Amino acid sequence: MAETPSEVDLTRFSESTRRRLYDRIVEVQFPGEGGVYSPDDSGLQVVYFAGRWFATWTDLAEPLWRPLPLRLRIVRVGLGSGQDVELYDV
């Protein structure tokens, strides 16, 4: 039986939680197999730091002339009111 997002415990680190969050972020930010950039191309990472979950990746759709801080995406990962994974700008 598939686990619902509400069953994901974001209060502590576990590899299974990290993997579930990674997979959900891939669904949201890198849709379909026809996408231009893959999560690996973008360097997607999901980390647990200071009691919170974060995700970071490089937005490869941004022009290369832009400084790295403007191409880098950093978001806090949380659960929304519908108990689905939501990404909040940092």
N, CA, C and O atoms as a MOPAC input file, in Angstrom:
PM7 MOZYME 1SCF
protein

 N      0.84200 1    -1.18200 1     0.00000 1
 C      0.00000 1     0.00000 1     0.00000 1
 C      0.88600 1     1.24400 1     0.00000 1
 O      1.84500 1     1.31800 1     0.76800 1
 N      0.58100 1     2.19800 1    -0.83300 1
 C      1.37300 1     3.42100 1    -0.94100 1
 C      1.16200 1     4.30200 1     0.28500 1
 O      0.06500 1     4.38400 1     0.83800 1
 N      2.22800 1     4.94700 1     0.68400 1
 C      2.17300 1     5.83300 1     1.83700 1
 C      1.73600 1     7.21200 1     1.38500 1
 O      2.23500 1     7.72100 1     0.38200 1
 N      0.81200 1     7.82500 1     2.10900 1
 C      0.35200 1     9.16400 1     1.75700 1
 C      1.33200 1    10.19700 1     2.29300 1
 O      2.06000 1     9.91700 1     3.24400 1
 N      1.36300 1    11.39000 1     1.69800 1
 C      2.27900 1    12.41800 1     2.18100 1
 C      2.08800 1    12.74700 1     3.65300 1
 O      3.05300 1    13.10100 1     4.33000 1
 N      0.85400 1    12.63800 1     4.17000 1
 C      0.60600 1    12.96800 1     5.56900 1
 C      1.32500 1    12.00700 1     6.50600 1
 O      1.51100 1    12.32200 1     7.68100 1
 N      1.72700 1    10.85500 1     6.01500 1
 C      2.44400 1     9.89100 1     6.83800 1
 C      3.94200 1    10.15900 1     6.86500 1
 O      4.68100 1     9.45700 1     7.55500 1
 N      4.39600 1    11.15400 1     6.13100 1
 C      5.81100 1    11.50600 1     6.10700 1
 C      6.11100 1    12.34100 1     7.34800 1
 O      5.45100 1    13.34900 1     7.60100 1
 N      7.10800 1    11.91700 1     8.11800 1
 C      7.50800 1    12.61700 1     9.33400 1
 C      8.63900 1    13.58600 1     8.99600 1
 O      9.77000 1    13.16900 1     8.74600 1
 N      8.32500 1    14.88600 1     8.99200 1
 C      9.32200 1    15.89200 1     8.65200 1
 C     10.07100 1    16.41200 1     9.87400 1
 O     10.87100 1    17.34000 1     9.75600 1
 N      9.82500 1    15.83200 1    11.03900 1
 C     10.43900 1    16.32500 1    12.26600 1
 C     11.81400 1    15.73700 1    12.53700 1
 O     12.50900 1    16.18800 1    13.44700 1
 N     12.21400 1    14.74400 1    11.76600 1
 C     13.52600 1    14.14300 1    11.97800 1
 C     14.03500 1    13.58300 1    10.65300 1
 O     13.27500 1    13.42600 1     9.69700 1
 N     15.34300 1    13.28100 1    10.61200 1
 C     15.93100 1    12.75300 1     9.39300 1
 C     15.72300 1    11.25100 1     9.28600 1
 O     15.87400 1    10.51700 1    10.26200 1
 N     15.38000 1    10.81400 1     8.10400 1
 C     15.46900 1     9.40300 1     7.72400 1
 C     15.69400 1     9.36700 1     6.21800 1
 O     15.20400 1    10.22800 1     5.48700 1
 N     16.42700 1     8.37900 1     5.77100 1
 C     16.71000 1     8.26600 1     4.34300 1
 C     15.43300 1     8.02700 1     3.54800 1
 O     15.29900 1     8.52100 1     2.42900 1
 N     14.49500 1     7.27500 1     4.11600 1
 C     13.24700 1     7.02500 1     3.38700 1
 C     12.44400 1     8.32000 1     3.21200 1
 O     11.83300 1     8.52700 1     2.16400 1
 N     12.44000 1     9.18500 1     4.21700 1
 C     11.76200 1    10.48000 1     4.08600 1
 C     12.46900 1    11.33900 1     3.05500 1
 O     11.81400 1    11.97400 1     2.22800 1
 N     13.80500 1    11.37000 1     3.08900 1
 C     14.55800 1    12.15200 1     2.11300 1
 C     14.23000 1    11.69000 1     0.70100 1
 O     14.04900 1    12.50800 1    -0.20100 1
 N     14.15600 1    10.37900 1     0.51300 1
 C     13.87000 1     9.84100 1    -0.81700 1
 C     12.45200 1    10.18100 1    -1.27300 1
 O     12.24200 1    10.52600 1    -2.43500 1
 N     11.47900 1    10.08600 1    -0.36400 1
 C     10.09900 1    10.43700 1    -0.71500 1
 C     10.00500 1    11.90500 1    -1.10800 1
 O      9.33800 1    12.24700 1    -2.08400 1
 N     10.67500 1    12.77700 1    -0.34900 1
 C     10.66200 1    14.20600 1    -0.67700 1
 C     11.34600 1    14.46400 1    -2.01100 1
 O     10.85500 1    15.24500 1    -2.82600 1
 N     12.47600 1    13.81000 1    -2.23200 1
 C     13.19900 1    13.95300 1    -3.49900 1
 C     12.27700 1    13.57800 1    -4.66000 1
 O     12.15800 1    14.32900 1    -5.62800 1
 N     11.63000 1    12.42000 1    -4.56300 1
 C     10.74600 1    11.95900 1    -5.63500 1
 C      9.59300 1    12.93200 1    -5.87600 1
 O      9.22800 1    13.17800 1    -7.02600 1
 N      9.01800 1    13.48600 1    -4.81300 1
 C      7.90400 1    14.41900 1    -4.96400 1
 C      8.37200 1    15.73700 1    -5.59800 1
 O      7.66600 1    16.31300 1    -6.42600 1
 N      9.54700 1    16.20500 1    -5.21200 1
 C     10.08900 1    17.43100 1    -5.79400 1
 C     10.38900 1    17.23100 1    -7.27700 1
 O     10.19000 1    18.14100 1    -8.08200 1
 N     10.86300 1    16.05400 1    -7.63100 1
 C     11.09400 1    15.74700 1    -9.04800 1
 C      9.77500 1    15.83400 1    -9.81200 1
 O      9.73900 1    16.38200 1   -10.91400 1
 N      8.69100 1    15.29900 1    -9.24300 1
 C      7.37900 1    15.36300 1    -9.89700 1
 C      6.92900 1    16.80600 1   -10.10900 1
 O      6.33500 1    17.13100 1   -11.13700 1
 N      7.21500 1    17.67100 1    -9.13400 1
 C      6.73900 1    19.05500 1    -9.18400 1
 C      7.63000 1    19.93400 1   -10.05800 1
 O      7.12600 1    20.71700 1   -10.86300 1
 N      8.95100 1    19.81200 1    -9.90700 1
 C      9.87200 1    20.73200 1   -10.56300 1
 C     10.44200 1    20.23700 1   -11.89100 1
 O     10.89100 1    21.03800 1   -12.71000 1
 N     10.42600 1    18.93000 1   -12.10700 1
 C     11.01600 1    18.35200 1   -13.32100 1
 C      9.99700 1    17.42300 1   -13.97800 1
 O     10.22600 1    16.21600 1   -14.05800 1
 N      8.87600 1    17.96900 1   -14.44900 1
 C      7.77900 1    17.13200 1   -14.93200 1
 C      8.10400 1    16.37800 1   -16.22200 1
 O      8.76600 1    16.89600 1   -17.12100 1
 N      7.62400 1    15.16000 1   -16.27800 1
 C      7.69500 1    14.35100 1   -17.49000 1
 C      9.08500 1    13.95300 1   -17.92000 1
 O     10.07600 1    14.58800 1   -17.56000 1
 N      9.13800 1    12.89700 1   -18.69100 1
 C     10.41700 1    12.43500 1   -19.20000 1
 C     10.87400 1    13.26000 1   -20.38800 1
 O     12.03000 1    13.16900 1   -20.80100 1
 N      9.97000 1    14.07000 1   -20.94400 1
 C     10.32400 1    14.92100 1   -22.06000 1
 C     10.91000 1    16.25300 1   -21.62000 1
 O     11.18500 1    17.12600 1   -22.44300 1
 N     11.10000 1    16.40300 1   -20.30100 1
 C     11.64500 1    17.64500 1   -19.77300 1
 C     13.04600 1    17.91500 1   -20.31200 1
 O     13.79100 1    16.99200 1   -20.64100 1
 N     13.38000 1    19.17700 1   -20.39300 1
 C     14.66600 1    19.57900 1   -20.94800 1
 C     15.80100 1    19.19600 1   -20.00900 1
 O     16.84500 1    18.72700 1   -20.46200 1
 N     15.61100 1    19.38900 1   -18.70400 1
 C     16.65900 1    19.13000 1   -17.73200 1
 C     16.21200 1    18.09100 1   -16.72100 1
 O     15.06200 1    18.08300 1   -16.28100 1
 N     17.13400 1    17.21900 1   -16.36300 1
 C     16.82500 1    16.19800 1   -15.36600 1
 C     17.26400 1    16.69900 1   -13.99100 1
 O     18.03600 1    17.65300 1   -13.89700 1
 N     16.77600 1    16.06400 1   -12.92900 1
 C     17.23100 1    16.43200 1   -11.58400 1
 C     18.74600 1    16.27300 1   -11.42900 1
 O     19.38700 1    17.07000 1   -10.74400 1
 N     19.31500 1    15.25000 1   -12.06200 1
 C     20.76300 1    15.05400 1   -11.98500 1
 C     21.51000 1    16.17600 1   -12.69700 1
 O     22.53000 1    16.65200 1   -12.19800 1
 N     21.01300 1    16.60300 1   -13.85900 1
 C     21.62600 1    17.71900 1   -14.58400 1
 C     21.64000 1    18.97400 1   -13.71400 1
 O     22.60800 1    19.73500 1   -13.71700 1
 N     20.56200 1    19.17800 1   -12.97400 1
 C     20.39600 1    20.38600 1   -12.16300 1
 C     21.03900 1    20.27300 1   -10.78700 1
 O     21.10500 1    21.26100 1   -10.05600 1
 N     21.51200 1    19.09000 1   -10.42400 1
 C     22.15500 1    18.91300 1    -9.12500 1
 C     21.19000 1    18.96200 1    -7.95900 1
 O     21.53600 1    19.46400 1    -6.89000 1
 N     19.97200 1    18.44500 1    -8.14900 1
 C     18.97100 1    18.45900 1    -7.08800 1
 C     19.48500 1    17.73500 1    -5.85200 1
 O     19.98000 1    16.61100 1    -5.93300 1
 N     19.35700 1    18.40100 1    -4.70000 1
 C     19.69500 1    17.80100 1    -3.41800 1
 C     18.58900 1    18.11200 1    -2.42800 1
 O     18.03800 1    19.21300 1    -2.41700 1
 N     18.27300 1    17.13600 1    -1.60100 1
 C     17.31100 1    17.32000 1    -0.51300 1
 C     18.06900 1    17.03500 1     0.77900 1
 O     18.64100 1    15.95900 1     0.95000 1
 N     18.06700 1    18.00900 1     1.68400 1
 C     18.85800 1    17.88900 1     2.90900 1
 C     18.02200 1    18.26200 1     4.13300 1
 O     17.09100 1    19.06400 1     4.06100 1
 N     18.39100 1    17.65200 1     5.24800 1
 C     17.79600 1    17.97400 1     6.54100 1
 C     18.83300 1    18.76600 1     7.31900 1
 O     19.92400 1    18.26700 1     7.59700 1
 N     18.49100 1    20.00900 1     7.67200 1
 C     19.44000 1    20.89100 1     8.34700 1
 C     18.69900 1    21.74100 1     9.37000 1
 O     17.66300 1    22.33200 1     9.06800 1
 N     19.23300 1    21.79500 1    10.56600 1
 C     18.68700 1    22.64500 1    11.63000 1
 C     17.20400 1    22.36800 1    11.88100 1
 O     16.42400 1    23.28600 1    12.13200 1
 N     16.82900 1    21.09300 1    11.80900 1
 C     15.45300 1    20.70700 1    12.10000 1
 C     14.45300 1    20.94100 1    10.99000 1
 O     13.24600 1    20.83600 1    11.20800 1
 N     14.94200 1    21.25800 1     9.80000 1
 C     14.04500 1    21.50100 1     8.66000 1
 C     14.59400 1    20.82800 1     7.41500 1
 O     15.78500 1    20.53600 1     7.31300 1
 N     13.69200 1    20.59000 1     6.47000 1
 C     14.05800 1    20.00800 1     5.18400 1
 C     14.19400 1    21.12900 1     4.15600 1
 O     13.38100 1    22.05300 1     4.10800 1
 N     15.24400 1    21.02400 1     3.33400 1
 C     15.48700 1    21.99000 1     2.26500 1
 C     15.79200 1    21.24000 1     0.97200 1
 O     16.24500 1    20.09500 1     0.99200 1
 N     15.53700 1    21.90100 1    -0.14000 1
 C     15.92700 1    21.36200 1    -1.44700 1
 C     16.65900 1    22.47100 1    -2.19000 1
 O     16.33600 1    23.65100 1    -2.05700 1
 N     17.64100 1    22.07100 1    -2.96500 1
 C     18.40100 1    23.04000 1    -3.75500 1
 C     18.73600 1    22.43100 1    -5.11000 1
 O     18.97100 1    21.22800 1    -5.21800 1
 N     18.75600 1    23.26600 1    -6.13600 1
 C     19.14300 1    22.84800 1    -7.47500 1
 C     19.49800 1    24.08900 1    -8.28100 1
 O     19.13600 1    25.20600 1    -7.91100 1
 N     20.19800 1    23.88700 1    -9.36700 1
 C     20.53400 1    24.97400 1   -10.28500 1
 C     19.47000 1    25.03300 1   -11.37100 1
 O     19.16500 1    24.02200 1   -12.00300 1
 N     18.91100 1    26.20300 1   -11.58600 1
 C     17.90400 1    26.39800 1   -12.63100 1
 C     18.63600 1    26.54800 1   -13.95600 1
 O     19.12000 1    27.63100 1   -14.28600 1
 N     18.71700 1    25.46700 1   -14.71000 1
 C     19.47500 1    25.47300 1   -15.96600 1
 C     18.77800 1    26.23600 1   -17.08000 1
 O     19.36400 1    26.45200 1   -18.14100 1
 N     17.54400 1    26.64400 1   -16.85600 1
 C     16.84300 1    27.46200 1   -17.84800 1
 C     17.30100 1    28.92000 1   -17.77500 1
 O     17.08000 1    29.69400 1   -18.70700 1
 N     17.94100 1    29.28900 1   -16.66300 1
 C     18.47000 1    30.64900 1   -16.52700 1
 C     19.72100 1    30.79800 1   -17.38900 1
 O     20.48800 1    29.84400 1   -17.52500 1
 N     19.94100 1    31.97600 1   -17.97200 1
 C     21.13300 1    32.19100 1   -18.80100 1
 C     22.41300 1    32.03000 1   -17.98600 1
 O     22.46300 1    32.39600 1   -16.81200 1
 N     23.44200 1    31.48100 1   -18.61900 1
 C     24.71400 1    31.25100 1   -17.93300 1
 C     25.41500 1    32.54100 1   -17.52700 1
 O     26.25600 1    32.52300 1   -16.62800 1
 N     25.09200 1    33.64900 1   -18.16500 1
 C     25.74700 1    34.90600 1   -17.81100 1
 C     25.27100 1    35.43900 1   -16.46300 1
 O     25.92300 1    36.29900 1   -15.87000 1
 N     24.14500 1    34.93600 1   -15.98100 1
 C     23.65700 1    35.37900 1   -14.67400 1
 C     24.52100 1    34.77900 1   -13.57200 1
 O     24.94100 1    33.62800 1   -13.69400 1
 N     24.79500 1    35.50600 1   -12.52000 1
 C     25.60100 1    34.96700 1   -11.42000 1
 C     24.93700 1    33.73900 1   -10.79000 1
 O     23.71100 1    33.63300 1   -10.75200 1
 N     25.76200 1    32.82300 1   -10.30200 1
 C     25.25500 1    31.57900 1    -9.72500 1
 C     24.17900 1    31.79800 1    -8.66200 1
 O     23.18700 1    31.07000 1    -8.67100 1
 N     24.31900 1    32.75800 1    -7.74800 1
 C     23.26000 1    32.94100 1    -6.74900 1
 C     21.89300 1    33.24000 1    -7.35600 1
 O     20.86900 1    32.98500 1    -6.72200 1
 N     21.86200 1    33.77400 1    -8.57000 1
 C     20.58900 1    34.06100 1    -9.22600 1
 C     20.05700 1    32.85200 1   -10.00200 1
 O     18.88800 1    32.82900 1   -10.38600 1
 N     20.90000 1    31.85900 1   -10.23000 1
 C     20.46900 1    30.63400 1   -10.90800 1
 C     20.18100 1    29.51100 1    -9.92700 1
 O     19.53400 1    28.52500 1   -10.28000 1
 N     20.65500 1    29.65500 1    -8.70400 1
 C     20.48100 1    28.62500 1    -7.68900 1
 C     19.12200 1    28.75700 1    -7.03000 1
 O     18.72400 1    29.85900 1    -6.65300 1
 N     18.40800 1    27.66400 1    -6.88600 1
 C     17.11100 1    27.64700 1    -6.21400 1
 C     17.28000 1    26.94200 1    -4.87500 1
 O     17.81100 1    25.83300 1    -4.80800 1
 N     16.82500 1    27.59300 1    -3.81600 1
 C     16.83000 1    27.00600 1    -2.48000 1
 C     15.42800 1    27.17800 1    -1.91500 1
 O     14.90600 1    28.29200 1    -1.86100 1
 N     14.82500 1    26.08500 1    -1.49900 1
 C     13.47400 1    26.12100 1    -0.95000 1
 C     13.42200 1    25.30900 1     0.34200 1
 O     14.17900 1    24.35800 1     0.53500 1
 N     12.50100 1    25.71700 1     1.22400 1
 C     12.21000 1    24.92200 1     2.40700 1
 C     11.06700 1    23.98800 1     2.04600 1
 O     10.11700 1    24.38800 1     1.37200 1
 N     11.16100 1    22.76000 1     2.48800 1
 C     10.15100 1    21.75900 1     2.17700 1
 C      9.24200 1    21.59200 1     3.39100 1
 O      9.71600 1    21.43000 1     4.51500 1
 N      7.94600 1    21.63100 1     3.15600 1
 C      6.98400 1    21.45600 1     4.24000 1
 C      5.74900 1    20.76200 1     3.73200 1
 O      5.65400 1    20.40400 1     2.55800 1
 N      4.79300 1    20.57500 1     4.63900 1
 C      3.50900 1    19.99700 1     4.26500 1
 C      2.46700 1    21.10000 1     4.27600 1
 O      2.36600 1    21.85400 1     5.24300 1
 N      1.70000 1    21.19700 1     3.21400 1
 C      0.64600 1    22.19600 1     3.12900 1
 C     -0.59700 1    21.75000 1     3.85700 1
 O     -0.61700 1    20.68200 1     4.46900 1
 N     -1.62700 1    22.55500 1     3.79600 1
 C     -2.87400 1    22.24300 1     4.49800 1
 C     -3.51500 1    20.96700 1     3.97100 1
 O     -4.22700 1    20.28100 1     4.70600 1
 N     -3.26900 1    20.64200 1     2.70400 1
 C     -3.79200 1    19.39900 1     2.14300 1
 C     -2.89400 1    18.21500 1     2.41100 1
 O     -3.11200 1    17.13100 1     1.86800 1
 N     -1.87000 1    18.41200 1     3.25600 1
 C     -0.91100 1    17.37600 1     3.62800 1
 C     -0.09800 1    16.86900 1     2.44800 1
 O      0.39100 1    15.73900 1     2.46400 1
 N      0.04500 1    17.70400 1     1.42700 1
 C      0.93800 1    17.38000 1     0.32500 1
 C      2.20300 1    18.21200 1     0.49100 1
 O      2.19000 1    19.23900 1     1.17000 1
 N      3.26900 1    17.78000 1    -0.11100 1
 C      4.54300 1    18.47500 1    -0.02000 1
 C      4.41900 1    19.83400 1    -0.71600 1
 O      3.92700 1    19.92900 1    -1.84100 1
 N      4.87700 1    20.88100 1    -0.02100 1
 C      4.89300 1    22.23100 1    -0.58400 1
 C      6.29800 1    22.79200 1    -0.45300 1
 O      7.03600 1    22.45500 1     0.47300 1
 N      6.65500 1    23.65600 1    -1.39900 1
 C      7.97600 1    24.27900 1    -1.41900 1
 C      7.81300 1    25.76100 1    -1.11700 1
 O      6.98500 1    26.44500 1    -1.71800 1
 N      8.61900 1    26.24600 1    -0.17500 1
 C      8.54800 1    27.63800 1     0.25300 1
 C      9.87200 1    28.31400 1    -0.06900 1
 O     10.93600 1    27.78500 1     0.25500 1
 N      9.81400 1    29.48800 1    -0.70900 1
 C     11.04400 1    30.22500 1    -1.04200 1
 C     11.80300 1    30.57400 1     0.21900 1
 O     11.21700 1    30.86400 1     1.26300 1
 N     13.11500 1    30.54100 1     0.10100 1
 C     14.00000 1    30.92000 1     1.21300 1
 C     14.57300 1    32.27500 1     0.89600 1
 O     15.35200 1    32.81500 1     1.68100 1

